Amino acid sequence: MISDARRFPGTHKGNHMHDNLGKTFKDKITGFSGVCTARAEYLTGCDQLLLAPSQRKPDGEVIDSRWFDVQRCEVCAEVERVTLDNGTTPGCDKPAPKR
């Protein structure tokens, strides 16, 4: 069985993936970084985080959020966690990934 520390990067043992929402992560392979705005937890253990980058393309267009396996993500501890008050207007940002 995979430990919580390996499955949920940037969290303390026993915490859940929910603790990653709002934290900034960097993909170890591509260097892509962004705020975790969603998570997908699978029965198979291949859990993913949706990272929304704060950077824009040179023409000012927003860069699309991307899904990454949690094993590839490392938390950027120096970046303050993003919090939102969405109690009156909750809604999804992007659909969950399809396999």
Phi and psi in radians as a Rosetta constraint file:
Dihedral C 1 N 2 CA 2 C 2 CIRCULARHARMONIC -1.426 0.35
Dihedral N 2 CA 2 C 2 N 3 CIRCULARHARMONIC 2.340 0.35
Dihedral C 2 N 3 CA 3 C 3 CIRCULARHARMONIC -1.254 0.35
Dihedral N 3 CA 3 C 3 N 4 CIRCULARHARMONIC 2.732 0.35
Dihedral C 3 N 4 CA 4 C 4 CIRCULARHARMONIC -1.022 0.35
Dihedral N 4 CA 4 C 4 N 5 CIRCULARHARMONIC -0.637 0.35
Dihedral C 4 N 5 CA 5 C 5 CIRCULARHARMONIC -1.086 0.35
Dihedral N 5 CA 5 C 5 N 6 CIRCULARHARMONIC -0.645 0.35
Dihedral C 5 N 6 CA 6 C 6 CIRCULARHARMONIC -1.375 0.35
Dihedral N 6 CA 6 C 6 N 7 CIRCULARHARMONIC -0.641 0.35
Dihedral C 6 N 7 CA 7 C 7 CIRCULARHARMONIC -1.332 0.35
Dihedral N 7 CA 7 C 7 N 8 CIRCULARHARMONIC -0.538 0.35
Dihedral C 7 N 8 CA 8 C 8 CIRCULARHARMONIC -2.160 0.35
Dihedral N 8 CA 8 C 8 N 9 CIRCULARHARMONIC 1.457 0.35
Dihedral C 8 N 9 CA 9 C 9 CIRCULARHARMONIC -1.088 0.35
Dihedral N 9 CA 9 C 9 N 10 CIRCULARHARMONIC 2.580 0.35
Dihedral C 9 N 10 CA 10 C 10 CIRCULARHARMONIC 1.396 0.35
Dihedral N 10 CA 10 C 10 N 11 CIRCULARHARMONIC 0.119 0.35
Dihedral C 10 N 11 CA 11 C 11 CIRCULARHARMONIC -2.068 0.35
Dihedral N 11 CA 11 C 11 N 12 CIRCULARHARMONIC 2.894 0.35
Dihedral C 11 N 12 CA 12 C 12 CIRCULARHARMONIC -1.586 0.35
Dihedral N 12 CA 12 C 12 N 13 CIRCULARHARMONIC 2.728 0.35
Dihedral C 12 N 13 CA 13 C 13 CIRCULARHARMONIC -0.928 0.35
Dihedral N 13 CA 13 C 13 N 14 CIRCULARHARMONIC 2.307 0.35
Dihedral C 13 N 14 CA 14 C 14 CIRCULARHARMONIC 1.659 0.35
Dihedral N 14 CA 14 C 14 N 15 CIRCULARHARMONIC -0.237 0.35
Dihedral C 14 N 15 CA 15 C 15 CIRCULARHARMONIC -1.413 0.35
Dihedral N 15 CA 15 C 15 N 16 CIRCULARHARMONIC 2.962 0.35
Dihedral C 15 N 16 CA 16 C 16 CIRCULARHARMONIC -1.933 0.35
Dihedral N 16 CA 16 C 16 N 17 CIRCULARHARMONIC 2.962 0.35
Dihedral C 16 N 17 CA 17 C 17 CIRCULARHARMONIC -0.998 0.35
Dihedral N 17 CA 17 C 17 N 18 CIRCULARHARMONIC -0.512 0.35
Dihedral C 17 N 18 CA 18 C 18 CIRCULARHARMONIC -0.959 0.35
Dihedral N 18 CA 18 C 18 N 19 CIRCULARHARMONIC -0.508 0.35
Dihedral C 18 N 19 CA 19 C 19 CIRCULARHARMONIC -1.162 0.35
Dihedral N 19 CA 19 C 19 N 20 CIRCULARHARMONIC -0.224 0.35
Dihedral C 19 N 20 CA 20 C 20 CIRCULARHARMONIC -1.504 0.35
Dihedral N 20 CA 20 C 20 N 21 CIRCULARHARMONIC -0.311 0.35
Dihedral C 20 N 21 CA 21 C 21 CIRCULARHARMONIC -1.078 0.35
Dihedral N 21 CA 21 C 21 N 22 CIRCULARHARMONIC 2.294 0.35
Dihedral C 21 N 22 CA 22 C 22 CIRCULARHARMONIC 1.573 0.35
Dihedral N 22 CA 22 C 22 N 23 CIRCULARHARMONIC -0.224 0.35
Dihedral C 22 N 23 CA 23 C 23 CIRCULARHARMONIC -1.485 0.35
Dihedral N 23 CA 23 C 23 N 24 CIRCULARHARMONIC 2.662 0.35
Dihedral C 23 N 24 CA 24 C 24 CIRCULARHARMONIC -1.620 0.35
Dihedral N 24 CA 24 C 24 N 25 CIRCULARHARMONIC 2.321 0.35
Dihedral C 24 N 25 CA 25 C 25 CIRCULARHARMONIC -2.181 0.35
Dihedral N 25 CA 25 C 25 N 26 CIRCULARHARMONIC 2.767 0.35
Dihedral C 25 N 26 CA 26 C 26 CIRCULARHARMONIC -2.216 0.35
Dihedral N 26 CA 26 C 26 N 27 CIRCULARHARMONIC 2.307 0.35
Dihedral C 26 N 27 CA 27 C 27 CIRCULARHARMONIC -1.286 0.35
Dihedral N 27 CA 27 C 27 N 28 CIRCULARHARMONIC 2.210 0.35
Dihedral C 27 N 28 CA 28 C 28 CIRCULARHARMONIC -1.153 0.35
Dihedral N 28 CA 28 C 28 N 29 CIRCULARHARMONIC -0.417 0.35
Dihedral C 28 N 29 CA 29 C 29 CIRCULARHARMONIC -1.598 0.35
Dihedral N 29 CA 29 C 29 N 30 CIRCULARHARMONIC -0.862 0.35
Dihedral C 29 N 30 CA 30 C 30 CIRCULARHARMONIC -1.693 0.35
Dihedral N 30 CA 30 C 30 N 31 CIRCULARHARMONIC -0.343 0.35
Dihedral C 30 N 31 CA 31 C 31 CIRCULARHARMONIC 1.492 0.35
Dihedral N 31 CA 31 C 31 N 32 CIRCULARHARMONIC -0.053 0.35
Dihedral C 31 N 32 CA 32 C 32 CIRCULARHARMONIC -1.038 0.35
Dihedral N 32 CA 32 C 32 N 33 CIRCULARHARMONIC 2.328 0.35
Dihedral C 32 N 33 CA 33 C 33 CIRCULARHARMONIC -2.316 0.35
Dihedral N 33 CA 33 C 33 N 34 CIRCULARHARMONIC 2.693 0.35
Dihedral C 33 N 34 CA 34 C 34 CIRCULARHARMONIC 3.124 0.35
Dihedral N 34 CA 34 C 34 N 35 CIRCULARHARMONIC 3.015 0.35
Dihedral C 34 N 35 CA 35 C 35 CIRCULARHARMONIC -1.407 0.35
Dihedral N 35 CA 35 C 35 N 36 CIRCULARHARMONIC 2.351 0.35
Dihedral C 35 N 36 CA 36 C 36 CIRCULARHARMONIC -1.289 0.35
Dihedral N 36 CA 36 C 36 N 37 CIRCULARHARMONIC 1.954 0.35
Dihedral C 36 N 37 CA 37 C 37 CIRCULARHARMONIC -1.867 0.35
Dihedral N 37 CA 37 C 37 N 38 CIRCULARHARMONIC -0.186 0.35
Dihedral C 37 N 38 CA 38 C 38 CIRCULARHARMONIC -2.772 0.35
Dihedral N 38 CA 38 C 38 N 39 CIRCULARHARMONIC 2.887 0.35
Dihedral C 38 N 39 CA 39 C 39 CIRCULARHARMONIC -2.520 0.35
Dihedral N 39 CA 39 C 39 N 40 CIRCULARHARMONIC 2.642 0.35
Dihedral C 39 N 40 CA 40 C 40 CIRCULARHARMONIC -2.279 0.35
Dihedral N 40 CA 40 C 40 N 41 CIRCULARHARMONIC 2.187 0.35
Dihedral C 40 N 41 CA 41 C 41 CIRCULARHARMONIC -1.993 0.35
Dihedral N 41 CA 41 C 41 N 42 CIRCULARHARMONIC 2.150 0.35
Dihedral C 41 N 42 CA 42 C 42 CIRCULARHARMONIC -1.905 0.35
Dihedral N 42 CA 42 C 42 N 43 CIRCULARHARMONIC 2.633 0.35
Dihedral C 42 N 43 CA 43 C 43 CIRCULARHARMONIC -0.996 0.35
Dihedral N 43 CA 43 C 43 N 44 CIRCULARHARMONIC -0.598 0.35
Dihedral C 43 N 44 CA 44 C 44 CIRCULARHARMONIC -1.338 0.35
Dihedral N 44 CA 44 C 44 N 45 CIRCULARHARMONIC -0.177 0.35
Dihedral C 44 N 45 CA 45 C 45 CIRCULARHARMONIC 1.582 0.35
Dihedral N 45 CA 45 C 45 N 46 CIRCULARHARMONIC 0.033 0.35
Dihedral C 45 N 46 CA 46 C 46 CIRCULARHARMONIC -1.557 0.35
Dihedral N 46 CA 46 C 46 N 47 CIRCULARHARMONIC 1.251 0.35
Dihedral C 46 N 47 CA 47 C 47 CIRCULARHARMONIC -1.386 0.35
Dihedral N 47 CA 47 C 47 N 48 CIRCULARHARMONIC 2.621 0.35
Dihedral C 47 N 48 CA 48 C 48 CIRCULARHARMONIC -2.337 0.35
Dihedral N 48 CA 48 C 48 N 49 CIRCULARHARMONIC 2.687 0.35
Dihedral C 48 N 49 CA 49 C 49 CIRCULARHARMONIC -2.056 0.35
Dihedral N 49 CA 49 C 49 N 50 CIRCULARHARMONIC 2.458 0.35
Dihedral C 49 N 50 CA 50 C 50 CIRCULARHARMONIC -1.679 0.35
Dihedral N 50 CA 50 C 50 N 51 CIRCULARHARMONIC 2.074 0.35
Dihedral C 50 N 51 CA 51 C 51 CIRCULARHARMONIC -1.843 0.35
Dihedral N 51 CA 51 C 51 N 52 CIRCULARHARMONIC 2.189 0.35
Dihedral C 51 N 52 CA 52 C 52 CIRCULARHARMONIC -1.841 0.35
Dihedral N 52 CA 52 C 52 N 53 CIRCULARHARMONIC 1.966 0.35
Dihedral C 52 N 53 CA 53 C 53 CIRCULARHARMONIC -1.283 0.35
Dihedral N 53 CA 53 C 53 N 54 CIRCULARHARMONIC 2.623 0.35
Dihedral C 53 N 54 CA 54 C 54 CIRCULARHARMONIC -1.560 0.35
Dihedral N 54 CA 54 C 54 N 55 CIRCULARHARMONIC -0.272 0.35
Dihedral C 54 N 55 CA 55 C 55 CIRCULARHARMONIC -1.308 0.35
Dihedral N 55 CA 55 C 55 N 56 CIRCULARHARMONIC 2.805 0.35
Dihedral C 55 N 56 CA 56 C 56 CIRCULARHARMONIC -2.173 0.35
Dihedral N 56 CA 56 C 56 N 57 CIRCULARHARMONIC 2.834 0.35
Dihedral C 56 N 57 CA 57 C 57 CIRCULARHARMONIC -1.188 0.35
Dihedral N 57 CA 57 C 57 N 58 CIRCULARHARMONIC 2.812 0.35
Dihedral C 57 N 58 CA 58 C 58 CIRCULARHARMONIC -0.945 0.35
Dihedral N 58 CA 58 C 58 N 59 CIRCULARHARMONIC -0.522 0.35
Dihedral C 58 N 59 CA 59 C 59 CIRCULARHARMONIC -1.483 0.35
Dihedral N 59 CA 59 C 59 N 60 CIRCULARHARMONIC 0.063 0.35
Dihedral C 59 N 60 CA 60 C 60 CIRCULARHARMONIC 1.615 0.35
Dihedral N 60 CA 60 C 60 N 61 CIRCULARHARMONIC -0.132 0.35
Dihedral C 60 N 61 CA 61 C 61 CIRCULARHARMONIC -1.199 0.35
Dihedral N 61 CA 61 C 61 N 62 CIRCULARHARMONIC 2.513 0.35
Dihedral C 61 N 62 CA 62 C 62 CIRCULARHARMONIC -1.235 0.35
Dihedral N 62 CA 62 C 62 N 63 CIRCULARHARMONIC 2.399 0.35
Dihedral C 62 N 63 CA 63 C 63 CIRCULARHARMONIC -1.441 0.35
Dihedral N 63 CA 63 C 63 N 64 CIRCULARHARMONIC 2.347 0.35
Dihedral C 63 N 64 CA 64 C 64 CIRCULARHARMONIC -1.103 0.35
Dihedral N 64 CA 64 C 64 N 65 CIRCULARHARMONIC 2.552 0.35
Dihedral C 64 N 65 CA 65 C 65 CIRCULARHARMONIC -1.177 0.35
Dihedral N 65 CA 65 C 65 N 66 CIRCULARHARMONIC 2.697 0.35
Dihedral C 65 N 66 CA 66 C 66 CIRCULARHARMONIC -2.389 0.35
Dihedral N 66 CA 66 C 66 N 67 CIRCULARHARMONIC 2.569 0.35
Dihedral C 66 N 67 CA 67 C 67 CIRCULARHARMONIC -1.565 0.35
Dihedral N 67 CA 67 C 67 N 68 CIRCULARHARMONIC 2.394 0.35
Dihedral C 67 N 68 CA 68 C 68 CIRCULARHARMONIC -2.368 0.35
Dihedral N 68 CA 68 C 68 N 69 CIRCULARHARMONIC 2.492 0.35
Dihedral C 68 N 69 CA 69 C 69 CIRCULARHARMONIC -1.080 0.35
Dihedral N 69 CA 69 C 69 N 70 CIRCULARHARMONIC 2.449 0.35
Dihedral C 69 N 70 CA 70 C 70 CIRCULARHARMONIC -1.058 0.35
Dihedral N 70 CA 70 C 70 N 71 CIRCULARHARMONIC -0.508 0.35
Dihedral C 70 N 71 CA 71 C 71 CIRCULARHARMONIC -1.105 0.35
Dihedral N 71 CA 71 C 71 N 72 CIRCULARHARMONIC -0.418 0.35
Dihedral C 71 N 72 CA 72 C 72 CIRCULARHARMONIC -1.543 0.35
Dihedral N 72 CA 72 C 72 N 73 CIRCULARHARMONIC -0.161 0.35
Dihedral C 72 N 73 CA 73 C 73 CIRCULARHARMONIC -1.758 0.35
Dihedral N 73 CA 73 C 73 N 74 CIRCULARHARMONIC 2.384 0.35
Dihedral C 73 N 74 CA 74 C 74 CIRCULARHARMONIC -2.154 0.35
Dihedral N 74 CA 74 C 74 N 75 CIRCULARHARMONIC 2.412 0.35
Dihedral C 74 N 75 CA 75 C 75 CIRCULARHARMONIC -1.267 0.35
Dihedral N 75 CA 75 C 75 N 76 CIRCULARHARMONIC 2.472 0.35
Dihedral C 75 N 76 CA 76 C 76 CIRCULARHARMONIC -1.674 0.35
Dihedral N 76 CA 76 C 76 N 77 CIRCULARHARMONIC 1.558 0.35
Dihedral C 76 N 77 CA 77 C 77 CIRCULARHARMONIC -1.097 0.35
Dihedral N 77 CA 77 C 77 N 78 CIRCULARHARMONIC -0.419 0.35
Dihedral C 77 N 78 CA 78 C 78 CIRCULARHARMONIC -1.350 0.35
Dihedral N 78 CA 78 C 78 N 79 CIRCULARHARMONIC -0.174 0.35
Dihedral C 78 N 79 CA 79 C 79 CIRCULARHARMONIC -1.728 0.35
Dihedral N 79 CA 79 C 79 N 80 CIRCULARHARMONIC 2.289 0.35
Dihedral C 79 N 80 CA 80 C 80 CIRCULARHARMONIC -1.175 0.35
Dihedral N 80 CA 80 C 80 N 81 CIRCULARHARMONIC 2.465 0.35
Dihedral C 80 N 81 CA 81 C 81 CIRCULARHARMONIC -1.145 0.35
Dihedral N 81 CA 81 C 81 N 82 CIRCULARHARMONIC 2.422 0.35
Dihedral C 81 N 82 CA 82 C 82 CIRCULARHARMONIC -1.529 0.35
Dihedral N 82 CA 82 C 82 N 83 CIRCULARHARMONIC 2.298 0.35
Dihedral C 82 N 83 CA 83 C 83 CIRCULARHARMONIC -2.229 0.35
Dihedral N 83 CA 83 C 83 N 84 CIRCULARHARMONIC 2.524 0.35
Dihedral C 83 N 84 CA 84 C 84 CIRCULARHARMONIC -2.263 0.35
Dihedral N 84 CA 84 C 84 N 85 CIRCULARHARMONIC 2.529 0.35
Dihedral C 84 N 85 CA 85 C 85 CIRCULARHARMONIC -1.704 0.35
Dihedral N 85 CA 85 C 85 N 86 CIRCULARHARMONIC 1.622 0.35
Dihedral C 85 N 86 CA 86 C 86 CIRCULARHARMONIC -1.978 0.35
Dihedral N 86 CA 86 C 86 N 87 CIRCULARHARMONIC 0.519 0.35
Dihedral C 86 N 87 CA 87 C 87 CIRCULARHARMONIC -1.077 0.35
Dihedral N 87 CA 87 C 87 N 88 CIRCULARHARMONIC -0.514 0.35
Dihedral C 87 N 88 CA 88 C 88 CIRCULARHARMONIC -1.734 0.35
Dihedral N 88 CA 88 C 88 N 89 CIRCULARHARMONIC -0.272 0.35
Dihedral C 88 N 89 CA 89 C 89 CIRCULARHARMONIC -2.390 0.35
Dihedral N 89 CA 89 C 89 N 90 CIRCULARHARMONIC 0.965 0.35
Dihedral C 89 N 90 CA 90 C 90 CIRCULARHARMONIC -1.232 0.35
Dihedral N 90 CA 90 C 90 N 91 CIRCULARHARMONIC 2.614 0.35
Dihedral C 90 N 91 CA 91 C 91 CIRCULARHARMONIC -3.118 0.35
Dihedral N 91 CA 91 C 91 N 92 CIRCULARHARMONIC 2.802 0.35
Dihedral C 91 N 92 CA 92 C 92 CIRCULARHARMONIC -1.413 0.35
Dihedral N 92 CA 92 C 92 N 93 CIRCULARHARMONIC 2.628 0.35
Dihedral C 92 N 93 CA 93 C 93 CIRCULARHARMONIC -1.562 0.35
Dihedral N 93 CA 93 C 93 N 94 CIRCULARHARMONIC -0.742 0.35
Dihedral C 93 N 94 CA 94 C 94 CIRCULARHARMONIC -2.704 0.35
Dihedral N 94 CA 94 C 94 N 95 CIRCULARHARMONIC 2.497 0.35
Dihedral C 94 N 95 CA 95 C 95 CIRCULARHARMONIC -1.079 0.35
Dihedral N 95 CA 95 C 95 N 96 CIRCULARHARMONIC 2.702 0.35
Dihedral C 95 N 96 CA 96 C 96 CIRCULARHARMONIC -1.097 0.35
Dihedral N 96 CA 96 C 96 N 97 CIRCULARHARMONIC 2.657 0.35
Dihedral C 96 N 97 CA 97 C 97 CIRCULARHARMONIC -1.158 0.35
Dihedral N 97 CA 97 C 97 N 98 CIRCULARHARMONIC 2.638 0.35
Dihedral C 97 N 98 CA 98 C 98 CIRCULARHARMONIC -1.913 0.35
Dihedral N 98 CA 98 C 98 N 99 CIRCULARHARMONIC 2.444 0.35
